[in-house]
Amino acid sequence: MRALCCVLMTLALFWTGAAHADLAPADGPKHLAMRLVADSDAPRAGQSVTLAIDTRPAPGWHGYWRNPGDAGFAPAFDWTLPKGASLGGEVQWPVPTTLLVAGLMNYVYEAPYAPLVSLRVPAGLAKGTPLPIKLAINYLVCTNAICVPEQQTLDLDLVVGDGAPAHGADFDRWRAAIPKPLDAAGTYQVKDGALVIAVPLPAAAKVDKAAFFPFGPDMITYAAPQTVTRDGDRLLIATKGAPKGPITGVLRIGPDLGLSIHATAGTVAQASDRSGWAAALLAFAGAVLGGLILNVMPCVFPILSLKALHLARGGEDERAARIDALGYLLGTVLMCVALGGLILALRAGGSVVGWAFQLQDPRIVVLLIALTFAITLNLAGRFEIPVPQFASHGGAAGSVATGALAAFVATPCSGPFMGAALGAALVLPWPAALAVFAGLGIGLALPFLAIGFVPALRRRLPRPGLWMERFRRILAVPMALTVLALLWLAWRQAGTMGLAIGIATMVVTGLVLSLGGARQRRGAGFGWALALAALLLPAGLAAALTGGAAKPAAVGGDAFSEARLAALRRQGRPVFAYFTADWCLSCKVNEASSIDTAATRAAFAKHKVAVLVGDWTDGDPALGRFIQAHNRAGVPLYLYYAPGAAEPRVLPQVLTPGMLTTLR
């Protein structure tokens, strides 16, 4: 009955329009001005050329989309092509708009638009060979009150040539209006006459005036209102309909912007079941657990060892121990929240940065060289740090500074639970995101909170004695190794200049601190002049570096690019793609223990697994966007693409030696 009503109304509009005074005569100008245009007037033989049907509705008139909706009909195309030429698929339509007339929903174009189609030019043709193309179009054109069927025949004469482009700006605009395919499939559910379609879409993607346009009938009720809501990394489209099979169509996400989507029947969890608070709490819990695990990661150990010296002194009363623990907690939380807030601000400004972004700048690395070298000299007994006494002493201010330093140095590490939690933080509202970053600081401080508030744990710590001085000298060794690692990182990021400035920073820092140590041994103070020099001279040397010249990753594999990944997948090759950075100690441990091993190389060679390496040492924005798209805030990220699989398998952030050898 609905279809019959639509036909009758369309015929009525025809009859009304036939007698209307402003209809164009049969031989007069059309209400849809059309021309056939190619993106190259001289395409190469054996190549494809894109044809556009440049269509411009007269004021007050509109043309119809491939699915006209409740009324009207879609244009019909009749092509006459050169011998051997063929169309490369269906006509591609730009995103339409809606027009509701007398309760009937129409999918139309009221502004200029251009459907596109690909034409395959026959191979073996000589240059200069003519390529005549003819297109006969039958279509319907309407106003809000009348409809007129029209027809046109468009001609285009091309010749085989060198493929020189034409109409570049027009085709850029027309291609941008064609909906882009969404790889991930959606899900729909019908319940009590209500239809809900869940479309996977990252929360960071902007959506404006969203609407769904089905490709065919019997998918949705065209005129039914649509309510589109955001629920994390998906859009929920609520409307009416009773589809019998998969739903396909276009999701408009902005003016002239759309996505081609495909949804199958299933269960759609409602937004109330997946509330933002639930997602935030889950991410917060993951961040706390990830921060706790960071305490055993190698990049945090040098700073924790400094705190261990203070805790080993023992003898503190209950109040002092608790103040010490709370100060350390405050330091870790403040640093994590500050870094997280800076990341969110930079990303809001258009930058693609992630966790540990500060270590992508060689100037920050040089400053860390100065700091860790100073701590090394302090642990070795060359001088006593006069201002930042947090390196080996307590007190509320010292504990806050120690916690902040531990959190800052911990950023190159990423352990289990932490990556997913920080990735989720980047798509949550900013208050929830900052809470997740605070959770990371809480997890990092949990061991010291336990020691500060549980007397039984403090009593198990060893008592002070001469062993502490020897232990302090031993702890200078991992700090010295940290200095060497930072020097290597400066060289990797900024080449010989970075290494030279790093060494110069060590020399200057060592000279200034040795002078201060000599004064201390004579019973004098370190001196404000020397303390100021110890701060300003390394900063001046660091400022001499202007940016990255990072070398590619040393581990085997081709450099990652999305084009290379797509090419390998088209060949049917399994692909292992991993993302690393020279400042990521967790990455280097995984590479040494699991990736760059003879067993892994042999297994990959046997099964023809291609390896792609994304080196994010210098913060490459393209890699940053790809990492973000997989819900990660930084490295490491390990992806395995099985042949024919639609989505990659995301591997754990801590690899085991046998994990990669079993990939198929």
Residue pairs with C-beta under 8 A, 6 or more apart in sequence:
2 70
6 70
6 71
6 104
9 71
9 102
9 104
10 71
10 72
10 73
10 140
10 147
13 71
13 142
13 145
13 146
13 147
14 147
14 148
14 149
16 145
16 146
17 23
17 146
17 147
17 148
20 146
23 146
23 148
24 30
24 31
24 148
30 141
30 150
30 152
31 57
31 58
31 61
31 141
31 148
31 150
32 55
32 56
32 57
32 58
32 61
32 63
32 139
32 141
32 150
32 152
33 55
33 56
33 57
33 58
34 53
34 54
34 55
34 56
34 137
34 152
34 154
35 53
35 54
35 154
36 51
36 52
36 53
36 54
36 133
36 135
36 154
36 155
36 156
37 51
37 52
37 54
37 114
37 156
37 167
37 170
38 49
38 50
38 51
38 52
38 119
38 156
38 158
38 166
38 167
39 49
39 50
39 51
39 52
39 165
39 166
39 167
39 168
39 171
40 49
40 158
40 161
40 163
40 164
40 165
40 166
41 158
41 159
41 161
41 164
41 166
42 158
42 159
42 160
42 161
42 162
42 163
42 164
43 49
43 121
43 131
43 158
43 160
43 161
43 163
44 121
44 160
44 161
44 162
44 163
45 121
45 122
45 123
45 124
45 125
45 126
45 127
45 129
45 160
46 121
46 122
46 123
46 124
47 120
47 121
47 163
48 88
48 118
48 119
48 120
48 121
49 118
49 119
49 121
49 158
50 116
50 117
50 118
50 119
50 171
50 175
51 116
51 117
51 118
51 119
51 133
51 156
52 114
52 115
52 116
52 167
52 170
52 171
52 174
53 114
53 115
53 116
53 117
53 135
53 137
53 154
54 112
54 114
54 170
54 174
55 63
55 109
55 112
55 113
55 114
55 115
56 112
57 63
57 109
57 110
57 111
57 112
57 141
60 143
60 144
61 110
61 141
61 142
61 143
62 99
62 106
62 108
62 109
62 110
62 141
62 142
62 143
63 75
63 108
63 109
63 113
63 139
63 140
63 141
64 72
64 73
64 74
64 75
64 106
64 107
64 108
64 109
64 139
64 140
65 74
65 93
65 96
65 107
65 108
65 109
65 213
66 74
66 91
66 93
66 215
67 74
67 107
67 213
67 214
67 215
67 216
67 217
68 74
68 106
68 107
68 108
68 140
69 98
69 104
69 105
69 106
69 107
69 108
69 222
70 104
70 105
70 106
70 222
70 223
71 101
71 104
71 106
72 106
72 108
72 140
72 142
72 147
73 140
75 137
75 138
75 139
75 140
76 137
76 138
76 139
77 91
77 135
77 136
77 137
78 135
78 136
78 137
78 138
79 87
79 133
79 134
79 135
80 132
80 133
80 134
80 135
80 136
81 87
81 119
81 133
82 122
82 130
82 131
82 132
82 133
83 122
84 122
85 119
85 120
85 121
85 122
85 131
86 119
86 120
87 117
87 118
87 119
87 120
88 117
88 118
88 119
88 120
89 117
89 118
90 117
91 115
91 116
91 117
92 115
92 116
92 117
92 178
93 115
93 178
94 109
94 113
94 114
94 115
94 174
94 177
94 178
94 179
94 256
94 258
95 177
95 179
95 213
95 250
95 252
95 256
95 257
95 258
96 107
96 108
96 109
96 213
96 250
97 107
97 108
97 109
97 110
98 105
98 106
98 107
98 108
98 211
99 105
99 106
99 107
99 108
99 110
99 144
100 106
100 223
101 144
103 223
104 222
104 223
105 222
105 223
106 142
107 213
108 142
113 177
114 170
114 174
114 177
116 174
116 175
116 178
119 133
121 131
121 160
125 160
126 160
127 159
127 160
127 161
127 162
128 159
128 160
128 161
129 159
129 160
130 157
130 158
130 159
131 157
131 158
131 159
131 160
132 155
132 156
132 157
132 158
133 155
133 156
133 157
133 158
134 153
134 154
134 155
134 156
135 153
135 154
135 155
135 156
136 151
136 152
136 153
136 154
137 151
137 152
137 153
137 154
138 149
138 150
138 151
139 149
139 150
139 151
140 147
140 148
140 149
140 150
141 147
141 148
141 149
141 150
142 148
176 256
176 257
177 256
177 257
179 250
179 251
179 258
179 259
179 260
180 258
180 259
180 260
181 259
181 260
182 199
182 200
182 201
182 251
182 259
182 260
182 261
182 262
183 646
183 647
184 200
184 646
184 647
185 200
185 262
185 263
185 264
185 646
186 197
186 198
186 199
186 200
186 247
186 261
186 262
186 263
186 264
187 197
187 198
187 263
187 264
187 265
187 266
187 267
187 268
188 195
188 196
188 197
188 198
188 243
188 247
188 263
188 264
188 265
188 266
188 268
189 195
189 196
189 265
189 266
189 267
189 268
190 241
190 242
190 243
190 265
193 240
193 242
194 238
194 239
194 240
195 220
195 238
195 239
195 240
195 241
195 242
195 243
196 236
196 237
196 238
196 268
196 270
197 212
197 236
197 237
197 239
197 247
197 263
197 268
198 231
198 234
198 235
198 236
198 237
198 263
198 268
198 269
199 234
199 235
199 236
199 237
199 251
199 259
199 261
199 263
200 233
200 234
201 207
201 233
201 234
201 235
201 253
201 259
202 233
202 427
202 629
203 230
203 232
203 233
203 427
203 428
204 426
204 427
204 628
205 253
206 253
206 254
207 228
207 230
207 235
207 253
207 254
208 253
208 254
208 255
209 252
209 254
209 255
210 228
210 235
210 237
210 251
210 252
210 253
211 226
211 228
211 251
211 252
212 220
212 226
212 228
212 237
212 239
212 249
212 250
212 251
212 252
212 261
213 249
213 250
213 251
213 252
214 220
214 222
214 247
214 248
214 249
215 248
215 249
215 250
216 248
218 242
218 243
218 244
219 241
219 243
219 247
219 248
219 249
220 239
220 240
220 241
220 243
220 247
221 239
221 240
221 241
224 239
224 240
224 241
225 239
226 237
226 238
226 239
227 237
227 238
227 239
228 235
228 236
228 237
228 238
229 235
229 236
229 238
229 271
230 236
231 271
231 274
232 274
232 276
232 279
232 427
233 427
233 631
235 251
236 268
236 270
236 271
237 251
243 265
245 265
246 262
246 263
246 264
246 265
247 261
247 262
247 263
247 264
248 260
248 261
248 262
248 263
249 260
249 261
250 258
250 259
250 260
250 261
251 258
251 259
251 261
252 258
253 259
276 428
276 429
276 432
277 432
279 424
279 428
279 432
280 428
280 432
280 435
280 436
282 424
283 420
283 421
283 424
283 425
283 428
283 432
283 436
283 439
284 421
284 435
284 436
284 439
285 421
285 439
286 417
286 418
286 420
286 421
286 424
286 439
287 417
287 418
287 421
287 422
287 425
287 436
287 437
287 439
287 440
287 443
288 439
288 440
288 442
288 443
288 446
289 416
289 417
289 418
289 443
290 414
290 415
290 416
290 417
290 418
290 419
290 421
290 422
290 440
290 443
291 332
291 336
291 418
291 439
291 440
291 441
291 442
291 443
291 444
291 445
291 446
292 443
292 444
292 446
292 447
293 415
293 416
293 417
293 418
293 443
294 300
294 410
294 413
294 415
294 418
294 440
294 443
294 444
295 304
295 444
295 446
295 447
297 410
297 413
297 415
297 585
297 586
298 413
298 585
298 589
299 409
299 410
299 412
299 413
299 585
299 586
300 406
300 409
300 410
300 413
300 444
301 478
302 372
302 375
302 409
302 475
302 478
302 479
302 482
303 402
303 405
303 406
303 409
303 410
304 406
305 475
305 478
306 375
306 379
306 390
306 391
306 392
306 402
306 475
307 328
307 402
307 406
307 448
309 392
309 468
309 471
309 472
309 475
310 324
310 392
310 393
310 394
311 448
311 451
311 458
311 461
312 461
312 462
312 464
312 468
312 471
313 394
313 464
313 468
314 458
314 461
314 462
314 463
314 464
315 464
316 324
316 394
316 458
318 455
320 394
321 451
321 452
321 453
321 455
321 458
322 452
322 453
323 396
323 399
324 394
324 395
324 396
324 399
324 448
324 452
325 399
325 445
325 448
325 449
325 451
325 452
325 453
326 396
326 399
326 449
326 452
327 395
327 396
327 397
327 398
327 399
327 400
327 403
328 399
328 400
328 402
328 403
328 406
328 445
328 448
328 449
328 452
329 403
329 441
329 442
329 445
329 448
329 449
330 399
330 400
330 403
331 399
331 400
331 401
331 402
331 403
331 404
331 405
331 406
331 407
331 445
332 403
332 404
332 406
332 407
332 441
332 442
332 444
332 445
333 403
333 438
333 441
333 442
333 445
334 400
334 403
334 404
334 441
335 403
335 404
335 405
335 407
335 408
335 441
336 407
336 437
336 438
336 440
336 441
336 444
337 434
337 437
337 438
337 441
339 355
339 358
339 407
339 408
339 411
339 437
340 425
340 433
340 434
340 436
340 437
340 438
341 434
341 437
343 353
343 354
343 355
343 357
343 426
343 633
344 426
344 430
344 433
344 434
346 353
346 357
347 353
347 426
351 621
352 619
352 621
352 624
352 625
352 628
353 360
353 619
353 624
354 422
354 426
354 616
354 624
354 627
354 628
354 632
354 633
354 634
354 635
355 411
355 414
355 422
355 633
355 634
356 411
356 412
356 414
356 581
356 583
356 584
356 634
356 635
357 619
357 634
358 364
358 408
358 411
359 365
359 368
359 411
359 412
359 489
359 581
359 583
360 493
360 548
360 581
360 583
360 616
360 617
360 618
360 619
361 547
361 548
362 489
362 490
362 493
362 494
362 498
362 545
362 547
362 548
363 542
363 543
363 545
364 542
365 486
365 489
365 490
365 493
365 498
365 502
365 583
366 490
366 498
366 501
366 502
366 505
366 538
366 541
366 542
366 545
367 538
367 539
367 542
368 409
368 486
369 483
369 486
369 487
369 490
369 502
369 505
369 506
369 538
370 505
370 506
370 509
370 534
370 538
370 542
372 479
372 482
372 483
372 486
373 483
373 505
373 506
373 509
373 510
374 385
374 509
374 513
374 534
375 385
375 391
375 479
376 476
376 479
376 480
376 482
376 483
377 383
377 510
377 513
377 514
377 517
378 384
378 385
378 391
378 392
379 392
379 472
379 473
379 475
379 476
379 479
380 473
380 476
381 469
381 472
381 473
382 513
382 514
382 517
383 513
383 514
383 516
383 517
383 520
383 526
384 517
384 520
384 526
385 391
385 392
386 516
386 525
386 526
386 531
387 531
388 401
389 395
389 398
390 397
390 398
390 399
390 400
390 401
390 402
390 405
391 402
392 472
403 441
403 444
403 445
406 444
407 440
407 441
407 444
410 444
412 581
412 583
412 584
412 585
412 586
413 584
413 585
413 586
414 422
414 584
414 586
414 634
414 635
414 636
414 653
415 586
415 653
415 654
416 652
416 653
416 654
418 440
418 653
419 632
419 633
419 634
419 636
419 637
419 653
420 631
420 632
421 436
421 439
421 440
422 436
422 437
422 440
422 632
422 633
422 634
423 628
423 630
423 631
423 632
423 633
424 436
424 631
425 432
425 433
425 436
425 437
425 633
426 433
426 628
426 633
427 631
428 436
450 457
451 457
451 458
451 461
452 458
483 506
485 585
486 502
487 499
487 502
487 503
487 506
488 582
489 582
489 583
489 617
490 498
490 499
490 501
490 502
491 498
491 499
491 502
492 498
492 550
492 551
492 582
492 617
493 548
493 549
493 550
493 582
493 617
493 618
494 501
494 545
494 547
494 548
494 549
495 549
495 551
497 545
498 545
498 549
501 541
501 542
501 544
501 545
504 541
505 538
505 541
505 542
508 537
508 538
508 541
509 534
509 537
509 538
512 530
512 533
512 534
512 537
513 530
513 534
515 530
516 526
516 527
516 530
516 531
516 534
519 525
519 526
519 527
519 530
520 526
548 617
548 618
548 619
549 618
550 582
550 615
550 617
550 618
552 559
552 613
552 615
553 580
553 582
553 613
553 615
553 617
555 580
555 591
555 595
555 596
555 613
556 596
556 601
556 611
556 613
557 578
557 611
557 612
557 613
558 564
558 610
558 611
558 612
558 613
559 612
559 613
559 614
559 615
560 577
560 579
560 612
560 613
560 614
560 615
560 623
560 626
561 612
561 622
562 622
562 626
564 612
565 575
565 577
565 612
565 641
568 575
568 610
568 612
568 641
569 575
569 641
569 643
572 643
572 644
573 608
573 609
573 610
573 643
574 607
574 608
574 609
574 610
574 640
574 641
574 642
574 643
574 663
574 664
575 609
575 610
575 611
575 612
575 639
575 640
575 641
576 604
576 609
576 610
576 611
576 612
576 638
576 639
576 640
576 641
576 660
576 663
577 611
577 612
577 613
577 614
577 638
577 639
577 640
577 641
577 648
578 595
578 611
578 612
578 613
578 614
578 636
578 637
578 638
578 639
579 613
579 614
579 616
579 623
579 626
579 627
579 635
579 636
579 637
579 638
580 587
580 588
580 591
580 613
580 614
580 615
580 616
580 635
580 636
581 587
581 615
581 616
581 617
581 635
582 588
582 615
582 617
583 617
584 634
584 635
584 636
586 636
586 653
586 654
587 635
587 636
590 636
590 638
590 654
590 655
593 655
593 656
593 657
594 600
594 655
594 656
594 657
594 659
594 660
595 655
595 660
597 657
599 657
599 658
599 661
600 657
600 660
600 661
602 661
603 609
603 660
603 661
603 662
603 663
604 611
604 660
604 663
607 663
607 664
609 663
614 620
614 623
614 626
614 627
614 637
615 623
616 623
616 624
616 627
616 634
616 635
627 633
627 634
627 635
627 637
630 637
630 639
630 648
630 650
636 653
637 650
637 653
638 650
638 651
638 652
638 653
638 655
639 648
639 649
639 650
639 651
640 648
640 649
640 651
640 663
641 648
641 649
642 649
642 664
651 659
652 659
